[in-house]
Amino acid sequence: MTPHRFHRIEAPKAVRRYRTNPIEVAILAGVVLIFGRSAWEFSQNPTVTWNSAIQQFAVREPASVVGARAAQGAIIGVQTLDVDCTAKDTPTEVQASKIRVRGELCLSQTEGFGVLTQATVRNLTTQVTGNVFADAAHGKFATDYITLVPGTNELQFEFSDPVGKRVQKNVRVLKN
């Protein structure tokens, strides 16, 4: 028989463990400092109230609009142009760099036109095609924003039915 060897059981090595993560403590300290500074500034300037802060941001404008405060004399970035079924020889003057066109479809004046299936707009000056959103039930349409170049821009609207009948309407816009 071989004698049993007894192994000496060693005490576990001391492992240094954190109960809190140092990164989390740093983030919490940063948040507390920011909040503390904001509270201190708020206490130093009692004229600032929540209502005045909300009113300051109450006037919101689209981020894509350049010079949205056109009413205050700034550069006009976008404009909506309303068109009707009458043909005009003179171009409509605008100052905006982009326009949205809306108006009547005028398809009831076209003999034999069926159900509207496709509507497009093309700036013949820049050769750029835009989207037309047609509401055939109410006889109205609107476009997305169409970019204009300085001078005369010829916009060609085309409406078609399933049989292939097409109605074209041209609108001239003069960008100053």
N, C-alpha and C positions, 0 to 999 in steps of 0.2 A: 504494500500500500504506500502510495505516495502521500507525503504529508500535504495537507491543504495549505495553500499559500493564502495568506490574508493580505489583501491589498489595503494599503492605507488610503482612506478617503480624504481627499483634500477639500478644504473649504473653497467654495466658489470664489472666483476672482471678483473683486469689486467692480461692478459695471456702473459707470456714471450715467444715470438716466435723468432726463429732464421731465418734469411733470408738465411743463408748458413748452411749447415750441418757441425758440427765440425769434423766429421770423414773425410769428403771430403776435408776439409781444411788441415788436417794432412797428407792425402795421397798426395795432391798437393804439400805440403811443402817438403815431402820426395822425390818426383820426381824432384822438382826444385833443391834440394840439390845434388842429384845424378848427374843430368845433369850439374850443376855448377862445381862439382868436376871433372867430365870428361873433361869439357871444360878447366878448369884450368890445368889439367895434360897434355892435348893436347898442350896448349900454352907453357908449360914448357919444352916439348920435341919436338922440331920442326922436328927432323929427322923421326918421325913417320908420315907417310902419309897414305892416304886411299889405295893407290896402294900397299904399303908394307903390310898393314893389310890384304888386300885381298889375296896377294900372300902367306902369312903365312898360310892361311886356304885353299889354292887351292888344296893341296894334301889331298884328302879325302879317307878314307878307310872304309870298312864295319865294323860295331861295333861288329859283331859276329866272326870276324877273330882274332884269337889269334896270335900275332906276325906277323902281316901283312907285316912288312918290312923285309921279308926274303932275299931280294936282298942285304940288308945291313948287313947280317950275323946274324940276329935274328932267333929265333926258327920258323920253318915253321909250320903254323897252318893248312892250307888247300892246296890241290894240285889237279890238273886235270890230270887224267890218260887216255891216248888215247889207245884204243885196236883195233885190226883188226881181220880178220876172221881166221888167222893162229893160231894154237894151240901152246902154249909154255909149255915146261916142267919146266923151272926155273921160280920162282916167280919174279915179278917186284918189285924192291926195292923203297920204298918211306920213307920220314922222317916226313911226315905230320900226324897229328892225325885224319884228316878227308880228304877223297878224293871224287872227283866227277869223274865218269867214263863216257866216251863218245866214240862212235865208230860206226861201221857199223852193221846193223841188221843181215847180212849174211843169210837171209831167202831164197834168190834166189838159194842158193846151196842145199836147202832141197827140195827133190822131193815131190810134192803133198801138199805143204803147201799153205793154203788159205790166206785169208785176216787176218792180225794181229788184234786181238781183246784184248789181254791182255799181259802185260809185267811186270815182277817183278824181283827184285834183293834181294838176301838174303845172309847175311854174315853168313856162316855156322859155323864160329868160335864163334861168339857171339849170334847167333840165332836171329839177328835183321833183319827185312824186311825193305827195302827202296823203294822209288818210282822210276819208270823208265818212262821217257818221250820219247815216240817213235814217229818218223816222218816216217811213212811207205811210204809216197809218195817219199821221198828222200833216204830211206833205212838207216836212221841214228837213233841213240838213245843217250840219256844222262840221268844221274841219279841225284838225289839230293845228298847232302853230306852224305857219309857213314862213320860212326865212326869206327876207327881201334883200335885194341889192339896190344901191342908189340908182335912181332913174326910174324908167317905166318897167314894170313887171307884168307880164301877160300870164294870167292864171286861166287854165283851161279845165273846166269841169266836164266830166263825162259820166252819163248815167246810162245803164243798159238793162235790158230785160232778158228773159231766158231764150227768146227767139233770136236775139242778136240785134234787135233794133237799138240804136244809140241816139242819145240826145246830148249835144255839146252846148256849153254855155261858156263864153269867154268874158273875163272880168279884167280890166286894166287898172293897175294900181301904181301910182306915182309916189315913190319914196323920196322924201326931201332929205 
